[in-house]
Amino acid sequence: MDYLFCIKRKPSKGCPDLNEALITTISSNNVIAFTTQTEIEDNSIRSYGSHVYVADLNTPWLSHKILSNACLVTVLQWDSTGELLLMADESGSIQIYQMKEHVLNEWNLKWQTSLHGEHILSAAFFHSGKKTCLNPEKKDSLFYNEKFQNVKFACSVKQFGSRPATGALLLTSTGLLAAIIIPHYTSQAPMIVATESLGPTRIYIKTADICYGKNGHFLLAVSSGDISMPIQCYKVSVRKSEDKCVITSETLPSFFLSEGSKEVIMEVFLKDRRYADLLNLNWVMKEDADSLVVAVGNDSGSCLQVWELREKALPVHEVLADTGEPKFFNTVLWQFQCSFQYGHKVMSLATSKMTFLNTLSSSYIVVAFADNSIHCLYRDTLKSICNITLGNLPSEEHFSKYSRSSHRIHTIDMSWLGNVLIVIDADSYIHVFKLPPQIESSTPLSVPYATTMLEYCLMTGLDWLDLLLVLRSGMLDPLCDRFTESFNRQPSSIQQYYYIKYMCIKASLYRLSLQGQSKANDLIQYLMLHSIATSFKSLLRPSEQCSPGDSLSITAEGQNDVDKVLMHLEAKEFTVEPSTLQSLQQLIQWVSDLALNLLVKLPDSRPSVAKSYELLRDIKAINTLREMLVLIRIWGLLRPACLPVFNKSDFNLDVLALIFRLLSKLVQNVSEPEDSLIDECCLLPSQVQVQQLQLQNNRVVLASHQMFQQLLPLSLEFNVEPECLISSNDSFYGQTVDSIRHVFLGRSPRCIKQCVRCGSSAGIVPVTRTAAIRAWDQRWSKSCLCGGHWRVQITHG
């Protein structure tokens, strides 16, 4: 368990410590939500309350406040997509927030309701019914469809046509259940809220946890905190009936902690139960769990126990048994499995959010104690895998800027892939630790395991940033090679479907090494070329025989003269409105500049034995460029103003025809181009001015090659960009370039969008609004080209 980094803030002055619990949770997109007692910018008592912040794990020092609440926020819960954030407090207020136009630092309150006077303890969004696991029998298979299997899992609430509903189930401290069904964003229907008692009578609940059942129901485990009372379990179902919501609760087998092995329960708890409480209660899995981990303790020590629901055969009296039938009755009972004792009180407990294998041998339990020690335990035996103490770290001298008396842990949470642990202490400092692998927890992170995790993210759509943060520098090249080989073995249909995501993952891996920056830029440039080609071809009119895009590919093949290609094409298939063509001029210019830049780099390029990506050697990319040049040539006849602009030494030089001819020569042999082609490419800069393309900024982020050059842990500060992570390529001649529209935004644009992953910038002010350019902008409204969230950056002054 390695310490990666800590994010500090100025210590609060005069702020009372009322032991109010801080909470944190991390989404499937690796966005952290956490609470503080005072605002991060304020180190006095003036802003005392409960404040909710969010921050991306790649730039965690850039936090954004969503809510300031007078009452203590007791629940923070993300939905499975990471787009909705539910907040609930001790007064019964329930609020659901969503990002405004997919911008990380702008949030809207979408829905709210209230359960007046109810202290809300726990909440869970409805399950979508999608669950993908690693097939243990075929985990070494070459094909994704065999290696990963879709597990049969019902959605929590079904709508018309068995479509899964969006909503949440909540539980209060008085045993009240509340279900919220959120309408679709295109619907004008109101939000549906229903309440029901958990049991036949309302009961006091101090700690509870919710998990999903495979048949669409919820499993709830609750406790009053008294270890002499039973831990009760319930099966809760939520059903939508027309415009109403119906909640049904059934009692499941319960158990007493005293039924466990007496030798493993600390004697102080048995002798005087008044001084021992049930501190934490968690399901070991969030999906289809059959085991509970229970934490009991006081200030003098703690005991963790794992209880499992098992089928057991009970003897039946011969008077009640039928003749000739077995004298046993099968029933389901809770059985004690194992325990773990420690001499300090449990402060927080975290279990895995995802289940990669449906076996007890995968994943683990992480526990934080009052002495600031963090223990990682096997979930089926509670044997220690590793541990670390927050106050006695070997690199504690890194944190000398703000003097502190101690790190008192309040809450912990695990990322969805289980690679990092988020720790929040009493001063709202964020500490991030590297965790051992989920499946092979007894061995260090290996290339095969990391490859499997990347493949899992590729198939499920989960974010892989937490995996990037725990990779070692020596793993990057073997991991890229193995991941590439694995993807290339897939059927063509699979490759085509996941191609964009695959290229994004590869680009993020290359950005982690200094030598891989050019490869990452090549991948991003090809992704942009692929997107532009798709958009341009979507403007063409389909014919009865074949699409214009297909006929363009067939006709351009083997031709060196762009005008001869035009003679074999049907003009009406490529006709587009002149106003539309004019709005696409910047994209047309970028395609031409890309072709020029590739040809100019050819003389200095050497064939590489390595398997790393290079745009100059990609035949598919070169052919796509040739097709785009043919399309630009046709559109130039319809609207000459849309043609790319070149600064030429000879006014009569036809640059488009020259570029097409050189690319046609290159595509014939990309590994060993002819000497005559290299000579012509050497002459290009003297014939036409080559506009350099924007490189990926790699704005100050954690997942970059700079982090691998630092001594861990890093000492960071809220709202201050760390100098140790600043890249030398943060500017383009001092200009900010729009990476989506490919226009210059100026030296210091007042308001722009920036990607929190790769640092690319995009303008916010709308440009010429034709249907084509509007569709192009909407393509990138949700995320950057690399898949990262946008964040609005405003420059004051």
C-alpha positions in Angstrom: 0.0 0.0 0.0 1.9 3.0 -1.3 1.2 6.7 -0.5 0.6 8.6 -3.7 -0.3 12.1 -2.8 -1.9 14.4 -0.3 -4.0 17.5 -0.9 -3.8 20.1 1.8 -5.6 23.2 2.8 -4.9 26.0 5.2 -5.8 24.8 8.7 -9.0 26.1 10.2 -8.6 28.6 13.1 -11.1 28.4 15.9 -13.3 25.8 14.2 -14.9 23.6 16.9 -14.4 19.9 16.5 -17.8 18.3 17.1 -16.8 14.9 15.8 -19.2 15.4 12.9 -18.6 12.7 10.4 -17.1 13.8 7.1 -18.0 11.5 4.1 -16.6 10.9 0.7 -17.5 8.8 -2.4 -15.9 8.3 -5.8 -17.8 7.8 -9.0 -17.2 5.4 -11.9 -15.7 8.3 -13.8 -13.2 8.9 -10.9 -14.7 12.1 -9.7 -14.4 12.5 -5.9 -17.3 14.0 -3.9 -16.5 14.9 -0.3 -17.8 17.1 2.6 -16.0 19.7 4.7 -16.9 21.5 7.9 -15.7 24.9 6.5 -15.2 26.1 3.0 -11.8 25.2 1.5 -10.9 28.8 0.8 -11.9 29.8 4.4 -9.7 28.9 7.4 -12.0 30.6 10.0 -15.3 29.6 11.6 -17.3 32.0 9.5 -18.3 29.4 7.0 -19.0 26.6 9.5 -21.5 24.1 8.2 -21.6 21.1 5.8 -20.1 21.8 2.4 -20.1 19.4 -0.6 -17.2 19.5 -3.1 -16.3 17.6 -6.2 -12.9 17.2 -7.9 -11.6 15.0 -10.7 -9.0 12.5 -9.5 -6.6 13.7 -12.3 -6.7 17.3 -11.0 -7.9 17.0 -7.4 -6.6 20.4 -6.3 -9.2 22.0 -8.6 -12.2 21.5 -6.4 -15.7 22.9 -7.0 -18.3 23.5 -4.3 -21.8 22.2 -5.2 -23.7 22.9 -1.9 -23.4 24.6 1.4 -25.9 23.1 3.9 -26.8 24.2 7.4 -27.6 20.6 8.4 -25.0 17.8 8.4 -24.9 16.0 5.1 -25.1 12.3 5.9 -25.3 10.6 2.5 -23.3 11.2 -0.7 -24.1 8.7 -3.5 -23.2 8.5 -7.2 -25.2 6.6 -9.7 -23.5 3.9 -11.8 -22.9 6.3 -14.8 -21.3 9.0 -12.5 -23.6 11.7 -13.9 -26.0 12.0 -10.9 -25.0 12.8 -7.3 -27.5 12.3 -4.5 -27.1 14.3 -1.3 -29.2 13.8 1.9 -28.9 15.3 5.4 -29.9 14.6 8.9 -33.0 16.8 8.6 -34.5 14.7 5.8 -33.6 16.9 2.8 -32.9 14.9 -0.4 -31.3 16.6 -3.4 -30.0 15.2 -6.7 -27.5 17.2 -8.7 -26.3 16.8 -12.3 -23.6 18.5 -14.2 -24.7 21.5 -16.3 -23.9 20.8 -20.0 -21.4 18.1 -18.8 -19.1 20.7 -17.2 -17.4 19.5 -14.1 -17.4 22.8 -12.2 -21.0 23.7 -13.0 -23.9 21.8 -11.4 -27.6 22.1 -11.4 -30.1 20.9 -8.8 -32.4 18.7 -10.9 -34.7 17.1 -8.3 -35.4 17.6 -4.6 -37.8 16.3 -1.9 -37.9 16.1 1.8 -38.7 13.6 4.6 -39.3 16.1 7.3 -37.5 15.3 10.6 -35.9 12.1 9.3 -32.2 11.4 9.7 -31.2 9.7 6.4 -28.7 7.0 6.9 -28.1 5.2 3.6 -29.1 5.4 -0.1 -28.6 3.5 -3.3 -29.5 4.3 -6.9 -31.5 1.8 -8.8 -29.5 -0.9 -10.6 -29.6 -0.7 -14.4 -29.5 -4.5 -14.8 -26.1 -4.5 -16.5 -23.3 -6.6 -15.0 -20.2 -7.8 -16.6 -17.7 -10.2 -14.9 -14.5 -11.9 -15.8 -15.2 -15.5 -16.8 -13.0 -17.6 -14.5 -13.0 -20.6 -16.8 -11.9 -18.6 -19.8 -10.0 -15.7 -18.3 -7.0 -16.6 -20.5 -9.1 -16.6 -23.7 -8.0 -14.4 -26.5 -11.5 -13.1 -27.3 -13.3 -10.5 -25.3 -16.7 -12.1 -25.8 -15.4 -15.3 -24.1 -13.2 -13.6 -21.5 -15.9 -11.4 -20.2 -19.5 -12.5 -19.7 -22.7 -10.6 -19.1 -24.1 -11.9 -15.9 -27.9 -12.3 -15.7 -29.0 -9.5 -13.4 -32.4 -7.8 -13.2 -32.9 -4.1 -13.0 -34.3 -2.7 -9.8 -37.4 -1.0 -11.3 -38.9 -1.8 -14.6 -40.8 0.7 -16.7 -42.9 0.2 -19.9 -41.1 -2.3 -22.2 -38.9 -3.6 -19.3 -36.8 -0.4 -19.6 -34.9 0.2 -16.4 -36.0 3.2 -14.3 -33.7 5.8 -12.8 -34.2 6.6 -9.1 -33.0 5.8 -5.6 -33.9 4.0 -2.5 -33.3 5.6 0.9 -33.4 4.5 4.5 -33.8 6.7 7.6 -32.8 6.2 11.3 -36.4 5.5 12.2 -36.8 2.6 9.8 -38.6 4.5 7.0 -38.0 3.5 3.4 -38.3 6.1 0.6 -38.2 5.4 -3.1 -37.7 8.1 -5.7 -38.3 7.5 -9.4 -36.8 10.2 -11.7 -38.5 10.9 -15.0 -36.6 10.8 -18.3 -35.0 14.1 -19.2 -37.3 14.3 -22.2 -40.4 13.8 -20.2 -42.5 16.4 -18.5 -43.8 13.9 -15.8 -43.1 14.8 -12.2 -40.8 12.9 -9.9 -42.5 10.0 -8.0 -41.9 9.6 -4.3 -43.2 6.8 -2.1 -42.5 5.8 1.5 -43.0 2.6 3.5 -41.9 1.2 6.9 -39.0 -1.2 6.7 -40.5 -3.6 9.2 -44.0 -4.2 10.8 -43.2 -1.4 13.3 -40.7 1.4 13.1 -37.4 0.7 14.7 -34.3 2.8 15.7 -31.4 2.2 13.3 -27.9 3.5 13.8 -26.0 1.8 11.0 -27.2 0.2 7.8 -26.0 -0.8 4.3 -27.8 -1.6 1.0 -26.8 -3.9 -1.8 -28.5 -5.2 -5.0 -30.1 -8.6 -5.4 -29.8 -10.5 -8.7 -33.6 -10.6 -9.1 -34.0 -6.8 -9.0 -34.6 -6.5 -5.3 -32.5 -4.7 -2.6 -30.9 -6.4 0.4 -30.7 -4.3 3.6 -28.8 -5.0 6.7 -29.6 -2.8 9.7 -28.5 -2.5 13.4 -29.4 -0.3 16.3 -25.8 -0.2 17.4 -26.4 -2.4 20.4 -24.4 -5.6 20.1 -26.9 -7.5 22.3 -29.6 -6.9 19.7 -29.8 -8.9 16.4 -28.6 -7.7 13.1 -31.7 -7.7 10.9 -31.8 -8.2 7.2 -34.6 -7.3 4.8 -35.5 -7.9 1.2 -37.0 -4.7 -0.4 -38.6 -4.5 -3.8 -39.7 -1.4 -5.6 -42.3 -1.5 -8.3 -43.7 1.2 -10.6 -47.4 0.9 -11.2 -48.6 3.6 -13.7 -47.9 6.9 -11.9 -47.4 5.3 -8.5 -44.5 3.6 -6.7 -45.0 0.6 -4.5 -42.4 -0.5 -1.9 -42.6 -4.1 -0.5 -40.4 -5.2 2.4 -39.8 -8.8 3.6 -37.9 -10.0 6.6 -34.9 -12.2 6.0 -33.0 -14.4 8.6 -31.2 -12.3 11.2 -28.4 -13.2 13.6 -26.9 -12.3 17.0 -23.2 -11.5 17.2 -23.1 -13.8 20.3 -23.8 -16.7 18.1 -20.3 -16.5 16.7 -17.3 -18.2 18.1 -16.7 -16.9 21.7 -13.0 -17.2 21.4 -12.7 -14.6 18.7 -14.9 -12.0 20.3 -13.1 -9.7 22.7 -14.0 -10.4 26.3 -14.6 -6.7 27.1 -17.5 -6.7 24.8 -19.1 -9.8 26.4 -18.6 -8.6 30.0 -19.9 -5.0 29.6 -21.8 -4.3 26.5 -22.6 -0.7 27.5 -19.1 0.3 26.4 -19.1 -1.6 23.1 -21.1 -0.5 20.0 -21.7 -1.9 16.6 -19.7 0.7 14.6 -20.0 -0.4 11.0 -22.1 -2.8 8.9 -21.2 -3.5 5.3 -22.1 -6.0 2.6 -18.8 -7.4 1.2 -20.1 -6.8 -2.3 -22.6 -4.3 -3.7 -24.1 -6.9 -6.1 -25.7 -10.2 -5.1 -23.9 -10.3 -1.7 -24.3 -13.2 0.7 -21.7 -12.0 3.3 -21.6 -9.2 5.8 -18.7 -7.6 7.6 -19.5 -6.2 11.1 -17.3 -3.9 13.1 -17.7 -3.9 16.9 -15.7 -1.9 19.3 -15.0 1.0 21.6 -12.1 3.3 22.4 -10.0 0.4 23.8 -10.3 -1.9 20.7 -12.3 -3.3 17.9 -13.3 -6.7 16.4 -14.3 -7.3 12.8 -16.4 -10.3 11.9 -17.5 -11.8 8.6 -20.9 -13.6 8.5 -22.0 -15.6 5.5 -25.5 -16.7 4.5 -25.3 -20.4 3.8 -27.7 -23.2 3.1 -27.8 -25.7 6.0 -29.6 -29.0 6.5 -31.4 -29.2 9.8 -32.6 -32.6 11.2 -36.4 -33.2 11.3 -38.0 -35.2 14.1 -39.1 -38.6 13.0 -42.7 -37.9 14.0 -42.8 -35.0 11.5 -40.9 -36.6 8.7 -42.7 -38.5 5.9 -42.0 -42.2 5.5 -39.1 -42.9 3.2 -38.1 -39.2 2.9 -34.8 -37.8 4.2 -35.1 -36.6 7.7 -33.4 -33.2 7.0 -34.8 -29.8 6.1 -32.7 -27.3 4.0 -32.8 -23.8 5.3 -30.7 -20.6 5.0 -28.8 -19.4 8.1 -26.2 -16.9 8.9 -22.9 -18.5 9.9 -19.8 -16.9 11.5 -16.7 -17.2 9.2 -13.7 -15.3 10.6 -12.7 -12.3 12.6 -9.9 -9.7 13.0 -9.0 -7.9 16.2 -7.2 -4.6 16.7 -6.4 -2.5 19.7 -8.1 0.7 18.4 -11.6 1.8 17.4 -12.8 1.4 13.8 -13.3 4.8 12.1 -14.3 3.8 8.6 -14.7 0.7 6.5 -14.7 0.3 2.7 -15.6 -2.7 0.5 -15.3 -3.2 -3.3 -17.8 -1.5 -5.5 -17.3 -3.9 -8.5 -17.2 -7.7 -8.6 -14.8 -9.0 -11.3 -15.1 -12.7 -10.2 -18.1 -14.2 -8.5 -15.9 -15.8 -5.9 -14.8 -15.0 -2.4 -11.1 -15.1 -3.5 -11.3 -11.7 -5.3 -11.2 -8.2 -3.7 -10.8 -7.2 -0.1 -11.9 -5.1 2.8 -10.1 -1.9 3.8 -10.4 -0.6 7.4 -9.2 2.6 9.0 -8.7 2.7 12.8 -8.4 5.5 15.4 -4.6 5.3 15.5 -4.6 6.3 11.8 -3.6 2.9 10.7 -5.2 1.5 7.5 -5.4 -2.2 7.0 -6.2 -4.1 3.8 -7.7 -7.5 4.6 -8.8 -10.5 2.5 -12.6 -10.5 2.6 -13.0 -14.3 3.0 -10.4 -14.8 5.8 -9.8 -11.2 7.2 -6.1 -12.0 7.0 -3.9 -8.9 6.5 -2.6 -8.2 3.1 -0.8 -4.9 3.9 -1.2 -1.9 6.2 0.1 1.6 6.6 -0.1 4.3 9.3 -1.0 7.8 8.2 0.9 9.6 10.9 4.2 7.7 10.6 4.9 7.9 6.9 8.5 7.7 5.7 8.0 10.9 3.6 6.3 13.0 6.3 8.9 15.7 5.8 7.1 16.5 2.5 4.2 17.9 4.4 6.0 20.5 6.6 4.4 23.5 4.9 1.4 23.4 7.3 2.3 22.2 10.8 -0.2 19.7 12.1 -0.6 17.8 15.3 -2.1 14.6 13.8 -4.0 13.1 10.9 -7.3 11.9 12.3 -9.0 9.8 9.7 -12.8 10.4 9.2 -13.8 8.4 6.2 -12.4 6.2 3.4 -13.6 5.0 0.0 -12.3 2.8 -2.7 -12.3 3.5 -6.5 -14.5 1.4 -8.7 -11.6 -0.7 -10.1 -10.2 -1.0 -6.6 -6.8 0.5 -7.5 -6.7 3.6 -5.2 -8.1 4.4 -1.7 -9.4 7.9 -0.9 -8.9 9.0 2.7 -10.4 12.2 4.2 -9.1 13.3 7.6 -10.5 15.7 10.2 -9.0 18.8 8.4 -10.5 17.8 5.1 -7.1 16.8 3.7 -7.4 14.2 0.9 -4.9 11.4 1.0 -4.7 8.8 -1.8 -3.1 5.4 -1.5 -2.3 2.7 -4.0 -4.1 -0.6 -3.3 -3.0 -4.1 -4.2 -4.6 -5.7 -7.3 -8.2 -6.9 -6.8 -7.7 -10.4 -8.1 -4.0 -11.1 -7.5 -3.8 -9.2 -4.3 -0.8 -11.3 -3.0 1.4 -10.2 -5.9 2.4 -6.7 -7.2 0.6 -5.2 -10.1 1.5 -7.1 -13.2 1.3 -6.4 -16.9 -1.3 -9.3 -17.5 -3.5 -8.0 -14.7 -3.3 -4.4 -15.9 -4.1 -5.5 -19.4 -7.2 -7.4 -18.2 -8.4 -4.3 -16.3 -8.0 -2.1 -19.4 -9.9 -4.7 -21.4 -12.6 -4.6 -18.8 -12.8 -0.8 -19.0 -13.0 -1.1 -22.8 -15.9 -3.5 -22.6 -17.9 -1.8 -19.7 -17.1 1.9 -20.3 -15.6 2.4 -16.8 -13.0 5.0 -16.4 -9.4 3.7 -16.1 -7.6 6.7 -14.6 -7.1 5.1 -11.2 -5.2 2.3 -12.9 -2.9 4.8 -14.7 -2.0 6.4 -11.3 -0.7 3.1 -9.9 1.3 1.8 -12.9 5.1 1.7 -12.7 7.2 3.3 -15.4 8.8 0.0 -16.5 5.3 -1.4 -17.2 4.2 1.1 -19.8 5.8 -0.3 -23.0 5.0 -4.0 -22.3 1.5 -3.0 -21.3 0.9 -1.0 -24.5 2.3 -3.9 -26.6 0.2 -6.5 -24.8 -3.0 -4.4 -25.0 -2.4 -3.8 -28.7 -1.8 -7.5 -29.5 -4.9 -8.4 -27.6 -7.1 -5.9 -29.4 -5.8 -6.9 -32.8 -6.8 -10.5 -32.2 -10.5 -9.6 -31.9 -13.0 -10.0 -34.7 -13.3 -7.0 -37.0 -16.8 -6.2 -35.7 -15.5 -6.0 -32.1 -12.5 -3.9 -33.2 -14.8 -1.5 -35.2 -17.2 -1.0 -32.3 -14.6 -0.3 -29.6 -12.0 1.4 -31.8 -12.4 5.0 -30.5 -12.3 3.9 -26.8 -9.3 1.7 -27.6 -7.4 4.6 -29.1 -8.2 6.8 -26.1 -6.8 4.2 -23.7 -3.6 3.8 -25.8 -3.1 7.6 -25.9 -3.5 7.9 -22.2 -0.9 5.2 -21.7 1.6 6.9 -24.0 1.1 10.2 -22.2 2.6 8.6 -19.1 6.1 8.4 -20.6 8.3 11.2 -21.9 9.2 9.2 -25.0 5.6 8.5 -25.7 4.4 12.1 -26.1 4.7 12.0 -29.9 2.9 8.7 -30.1 0.1 10.1 -28.0 -0.2 13.1 -30.2 -0.3 10.8 -33.3 -3.2 8.9 -31.8 -5.1 12.0 -30.9 -4.6 13.4 -34.3 -5.8 10.2 -35.9 -8.9 10.2 -33.7 -9.6 13.8 -34.8 -9.1 12.8 -38.5 -11.4 9.8 -38.0 -14.1 12.1 -36.5 -13.8 14.7 -39.2 -14.0 12.0 -41.9 -17.1 10.6 -40.3 -18.7 14.0 -40.1 -17.8 14.9 -43.7 -19.1 11.7 -45.1 -22.4 12.1 -43.2 -23.1 15.2 -45.3 -23.1 13.2 -48.5 -26.2 12.1 -50.3 -26.6 8.3 -50.4 -27.3 6.6 -53.8 -29.2 3.5 -54.7 -26.1 1.4 -55.4 -23.6 2.3 -52.7 -22.9 5.2 -50.3 -20.7 8.1 -51.6 -18.1 7.3 -48.9 -17.7 3.7 -50.2 -17.4 4.9 -53.8 -14.9 7.5 -52.8 -12.7 4.9 -51.1 -12.9 2.5 -54.1 -12.2 5.2 -56.7 -9.3 6.9 -54.8 -7.5 3.6 -54.4 -4.4 3.3 -56.6 -4.7 6.8 -58.1 -2.0 9.4 -57.9 -3.8 12.3 -59.6 -6.6 13.8 -57.7 -8.3 15.3 -60.8 -8.5 11.8 -62.4 -10.3 10.6 -59.3 -12.9 13.3 -59.7 -13.7 12.1 -63.3 -14.9 8.7 -62.0 -17.2 10.1 -59.3 -20.8 11.1 -59.5 -20.9 14.9 -58.8 -24.5 15.0 -57.4 -23.6 12.5 -54.7 -21.0 15.0 -53.2 -23.1 18.2 -53.5 -23.4 20.1 -50.2 -24.9 23.5 -49.5 -22.3 26.3 -50.0 -23.1 27.9 -46.6 -22.4 24.5 -44.9 -19.1 24.2 -46.7 -18.0 27.6 -45.6 -18.7 26.8 -41.9 -16.4 23.7 -42.2 -13.4 25.7 -43.5 -11.4 25.4 -40.3 -11.8 21.6 -40.3 -10.8 21.5 -43.9 -7.8 23.6 -43.2 -6.8 21.3 -40.3 -6.9 18.2 -42.6 -4.7 19.8 -45.1 -2.2 21.0 -42.4 -2.1 17.5 -41.0 -1.2 16.0 -44.4 1.6 18.7 -44.8 3.0 18.0 -41.4 3.1 14.3 -41.9 4.9 14.6 -45.3 7.5 17.1 -43.8 8.2 14.7 -41.0 8.8 11.8 -43.4 12.6 12.4 -44.1 13.4 12.4 -40.4 11.2 9.4 -39.7 12.9 6.0 -39.4 11.2 2.6 -39.5 10.7 1.3 -36.0 11.0 -2.3 -34.9 8.9 -1.5 -31.9 5.1 -2.0 -32.0 4.4 1.6 -31.0 1.9 3.6 -33.0 3.1 6.1 -35.7 0.6 8.0 -37.8 3.0 8.0 -40.8 3.0 4.2 -40.9 -0.8 3.8 -40.6 -2.1 2.9 -44.1 -5.7 3.3 -43.0 -4.9 6.9 -41.8 -3.1 7.8 -45.0 -5.9 6.5 -47.1 -8.4 8.5 -45.0 -6.4 11.6 -45.6 -6.4 10.9 -49.4 -10.1 10.5 -49.4 -10.6 13.8 -47.5 -8.4 15.6 -50.0 -10.5 14.3 -52.9 -13.6 15.5 -51.0 -12.0 18.9 -50.3 -11.2 19.2 -54.0 -14.8 18.6 -55.0 -16.2 21.0 -52.5 -13.7 23.6 -53.6 -15.4 23.6 -57.0 -18.7 24.3 -55.4 -17.4 26.9 -52.9 -13.9 28.1 -53.5 -13.9 30.1 -50.2 -13.9 26.8 -48.2 -10.6 25.6 -49.7 -7.6 25.6 -47.3 -5.3 28.6 -47.5 -1.6 28.1 -48.2 1.4 30.5 -48.3 3.2 29.3 -51.5 6.5 30.3 -53.1 5.0 29.7 -56.5 1.5 31.2 -57.1 0.7 28.5 -59.7 1.6 25.6 -57.4 -1.4 23.3 -56.8 -0.8 22.3 -53.2 -3.7 19.9 -52.9 -2.7 18.0 -56.0 0.9 17.8 -54.7 -0.1 16.6 -51.3 -2.4 13.9 -52.8 0.3 12.7 -55.1 2.9 12.4 -52.3 0.5 10.6 -50.0 -0.4 8.2 -52.8 3.3 7.4 -53.2 3.7 6.9 -49.5 0.7 4.6 -49.1 2.3 2.2 -51.5 5.2 1.5 -49.1 4.9 3.2 -45.7 7.7 1.1 -44.1 10.4 1.9 -46.7 9.3 5.0 -48.8 11.2 5.7 -52.1 14.1 8.0 -52.1 12.4 10.2 -54.7 9.5 10.6 -52.3 11.8 11.6 -49.5 13.5 14.2 -51.8 10.2 15.7 -52.7 9.2 15.9 -49.0 12.5 17.7 -48.2 11.5 20.3 -50.8 8.0 20.9 -49.4 9.0 23.6 -46.8 10.6 25.7 -49.5 7.4 25.4 -51.7 4.7 26.0 -49.1 4.7 27.3 -45.5 3.9 24.4 -43.1 1.6 25.4 -40.2 2.6 23.5 -37.1 -0.3 21.6 -35.5 -1.3 22.0 -31.9 0.3 19.5 -29.6 -1.5 18.0 -26.6 -1.0 20.5 -23.8 -0.7 18.0 -21.0 -1.8 20.8 -18.7 -0.9 20.2 -15.1 -2.4 16.8 -14.3 -1.4 13.7 -12.3 -1.6 11.1 -15.1 1.5 12.4 -16.9 5.1 11.6 -17.4 6.0 14.3 -14.8 4.5 12.2 -12.0 6.8 9.3 -12.7 9.8 11.6 -12.2 8.7 12.8 -8.7 9.4 11.4 -5.3 6.2 10.1 -3.8 4.1 11.1 -2.0 3.4 14.4 -3.7 2.4 17.3 -1.5 -0.4 19.3 -3.2 -2.6 22.2 -2.1 -6.2 23.0 -3.0 -6.6 25.7 -5.8 -2.8 25.7 -6.4 -1.4 24.1 -9.5 1.7 22.1 -8.5 4.9 23.3 -10.1 6.4 19.8 -10.1 3.8 18.7 -12.7 3.9 21.7 -15.1 4.7 20.6 -18.6 7.0 22.4 -20.9 4.6 22.2 -23.8 1.8 24.2 -22.3 1.6 26.9 -25.0 1.4 27.1 -28.7 3.5 30.2 -29.5 1.7 31.7 -26.5 -1.6 31.2 -28.1 -4.5 29.1 -26.9 -5.9 26.8 -29.7 -9.4 25.4 -29.8 -8.8 21.7 -30.1 -12.3 21.0 -31.4 -12.9 23.9 -33.9 -9.1 24.3 -34.7 -9.1 28.1 -34.4 -6.9 30.4 -32.3 -8.6 31.8 -29.2 -6.0 34.4 -28.3 -3.2 34.6 -25.7 -5.5 34.8 -22.6 -9.1 34.0 -23.5 -11.4 35.1 -20.7 -13.6 32.0 -20.7 -12.8 28.6 -22.2 -13.4 24.9 -21.5 -10.4 22.7 -20.6 -10.2 19.0 -20.4 -9.2 17.7 -17.0 -7.4 14.7 -18.5 -5.3 15.9 -21.5 -5.5 19.7 -21.0 -7.0 20.5 -24.4 -8.9 23.7 -24.7 -12.2 24.6 -26.4 -14.1 27.8 -27.0 -17.4 28.5 -25.4 -18.6 31.3 -27.6 -20.7 29.9 -30.5 -19.4 30.3 -34.0 -21.3 30.2 -37.4 -24.4 28.0 -36.6 -25.0 25.8 -39.5 -26.5 22.4 -39.0 -23.2 20.7 -39.8 -21.1 22.7 -37.4 -23.8 22.5 -34.7 -23.6 18.7 -35.0 -19.8 18.9 -34.8 -20.0 20.9 -31.5 -22.5 18.6 -30.0 -20.3 15.6 -30.7 -17.8 17.0 -28.1 -20.3 18.6 -25.7 -20.2 15.6 -23.3 -16.5 15.0 -23.2 -13.2 15.8 -24.8 -11.7 13.8 -27.7 -9.7 11.8 -25.1 -12.8 11.1 -23.1 -12.1 13.5 -20.2 -14.6 15.9 -18.6 -14.7 19.6 -19.5 -14.0 22.3 -16.9 -14.8 25.9 -17.5 -11.8 28.1 -16.9 -12.4 31.8 -16.3 -9.5 34.3 -16.4 -10.1 37.4 -14.2 -8.6 40.7 -15.0 
